[in-house]
Amino acid sequence: MSRPAPAVLLTPPEQFGIVEPGIYRSDMLQPSHFSFIKPFNFKTMVMLSPEMPNRVTSNYLEEGDTKLVHLGMATWKPTQPSTWRPVSEELIKEGLELILNVETHPVLIMCTSGVHETGTLVGCLRKLEGWNFSSIVTEYRAYGGSRARYVNEQFIELFDLDLITLPPNIPTWLIEQRKMLKEELAEAAYTEKQ
């Protein structure tokens, strides 16, 4: 008599979430997360913290033919002594331009905690999408909990969207959102004239 195959335990990363179709967020991946993330077939993983993924995770990504883009290391500037540093405009600009290119999808955005750099990047994406600031902060705090930082909320509020150069092949959901926003603004302007 044959035994049934043991059930595979699926353990999502603590900060895992769907941002938009083709874009996901997470904290640093650990081996216990591999069975959960495998079905997503991520084409790209964007690391926003300067820390390197552990060797097991790096090997897993290579074996799965997933491209790791380590923006955190590319934009990180060492401080003396090594202390907390704010999220940089360069990191967010490059991150947004990368995740808005459909050729990188499906893409997973991650940082060590899944809160600070990732939450700030997602908050700036929401600003680009036309979300009101209150909704952006609510989402940031829902993921951040007690680790949320006011300075990151302020960064999102003050981030200059003119820094972003949209790739030529942006996702259809963003095209639709921008079209709806333009129509709503035109309708509001027309109503105001009446």
C-alpha positions in Angstrom: 0.0 0.0 0.0 1.5 3.3 -1.0 1.5 6.3 1.2 0.1 9.6 0.1 2.7 12.3 -0.7 3.3 14.5 2.3 1.5 17.8 2.2 3.8 20.8 1.4 3.6 23.5 4.0 3.2 26.9 2.4 4.7 29.7 4.5 4.3 33.1 2.9 6.8 35.8 3.9 5.4 37.9 6.7 5.1 41.1 4.6 3.9 39.4 1.4 1.2 41.2 -0.6 -0.1 41.9 -4.0 0.5 45.5 -5.0 -1.0 45.5 -8.5 -1.3 42.7 -11.2 2.3 41.6 -11.8 3.8 43.5 -8.8 4.2 41.9 -5.4 5.9 43.0 -2.1 7.7 41.1 0.6 10.3 41.1 3.4 13.6 39.2 2.8 13.0 35.7 1.5 14.0 32.7 3.6 14.1 29.0 2.6 10.8 28.4 4.3 9.1 30.7 1.8 10.3 29.0 -1.3 7.4 26.5 -1.7 5.0 29.5 -1.3 6.6 31.8 -3.9 7.5 29.2 -6.5 4.1 29.2 -8.2 4.4 32.9 -8.9 7.3 32.3 -11.3 8.9 35.6 -10.5 10.9 36.9 -13.5 12.5 39.7 -11.4 13.2 40.3 -7.7 14.1 43.8 -6.7 16.1 44.1 -3.4 15.9 47.6 -2.0 18.0 47.2 1.2 21.8 47.2 1.0 21.9 43.7 2.7 22.6 40.7 0.5 20.1 37.8 0.4 21.6 34.7 2.1 23.4 32.2 0.0 20.5 29.7 0.0 18.1 32.3 -1.3 20.6 33.5 -4.0 21.0 29.9 -5.2 17.2 29.4 -5.3 16.8 32.5 -7.5 19.6 31.4 -9.8 18.1 27.9 -10.1 14.7 29.4 -10.8 16.1 31.7 -13.5 14.9 34.8 -11.5 16.8 37.9 -12.1 17.9 39.6 -8.8 18.2 43.4 -9.2 20.0 44.7 -6.1 19.1 48.4 -6.2 19.8 48.8 -2.5 23.4 48.0 -2.9 23.7 50.2 -6.0 22.3 53.3 -4.4 23.5 52.8 -0.8 26.1 55.2 0.5 28.0 54.2 3.6 27.8 56.5 6.6 30.3 56.9 9.4 29.5 55.5 11.9 27.1 53.0 10.3 23.7 54.3 11.3 20.1 54.5 10.1 19.8 56.3 6.8 16.7 57.7 5.1 15.4 56.2 1.8 17.0 57.9 -1.2 15.2 59.6 -4.1 17.6 57.6 -6.4 16.4 54.3 -4.9 12.7 55.1 -5.3 13.1 56.6 -8.8 15.0 53.6 -10.1 12.7 51.1 -8.3 9.6 52.7 -9.8 11.0 52.8 -13.3 12.0 49.1 -13.0 8.7 47.8 -11.6 6.6 49.8 -14.1 8.3 48.1 -17.0 6.1 45.1 -17.8 9.1 43.2 -19.2 10.2 42.7 -15.5 6.8 41.2 -14.5 6.0 39.3 -12.5 8.2 41.2 -10.1 8.7 40.9 -6.3 9.8 44.1 -4.4 11.6 43.3 -1.1 13.7 44.8 1.6 15.0 43.4 4.9 11.9 44.2 6.9 9.4 44.5 4.1 8.4 47.9 5.6 10.8 50.8 5.1 12.2 50.8 1.6 9.4 48.5 0.2 6.6 50.5 1.9 8.1 53.8 0.7 8.4 52.5 -2.9 4.8 51.2 -2.8 3.6 54.5 -1.3 5.3 56.5 -4.1 3.7 54.1 -6.6 0.3 54.9 -5.0 1.0 58.6 -5.3 1.8 58.1 -9.0 -1.5 56.2 -9.4 -3.3 59.2 -7.9 -4.3 57.8 -4.5 -5.1 60.4 -1.8 -2.4 60.7 0.8 -4.6 59.4 3.6 -5.1 56.1 1.8 -1.4 55.8 1.0 -0.5 56.3 4.7 -3.2 53.8 5.8 -1.7 51.1 3.5 1.9 52.0 4.7 0.9 51.7 8.3 -1.1 48.5 7.7 2.1 46.8 6.6 4.4 48.7 8.9 2.5 48.4 12.2 4.7 49.6 15.0 7.8 49.7 12.7 6.2 52.4 10.4 8.4 55.6 10.3 6.9 59.1 10.0 10.0 60.1 8.0 9.0 57.6 5.3 5.4 58.9 5.2 6.9 62.5 4.8 9.2 61.2 2.1 6.2 59.8 0.2 4.2 63.1 0.6 7.1 65.2 -0.7 8.4 62.8 -3.4 8.6 64.6 -6.8 6.8 62.4 -9.4 8.5 64.5 -12.1 11.7 62.6 -11.4 10.1 59.4 -12.9 10.6 58.6 -16.5 7.9 56.1 -17.4 9.1 53.2 -19.5 7.5 52.9 -22.9 5.8 49.6 -22.0 3.9 50.4 -18.8 1.3 48.0 -17.4 -2.2 48.2 -18.8 -3.7 48.8 -15.3 -1.6 52.0 -15.1 -2.7 53.1 -18.5 -6.4 52.6 -17.5 -5.9 54.3 -14.1 -4.3 57.4 -15.8 -7.1 57.5 -18.3 -9.8 57.3 -15.6 -8.0 60.0 -13.6 -7.8 62.3 -16.6 -11.5 61.8 -17.3 -12.4 62.5 -13.7 -10.4 65.7 -13.7 -11.9 66.9 -16.9 -15.4 66.1 -15.6 -14.6 68.0 -12.3 -13.3 71.0 -14.3 -16.5 71.0 -16.5 -18.7 70.8 -13.4 -16.8 73.6 -11.8 -17.5 75.9 -14.8 -21.3 75.3 -14.6 
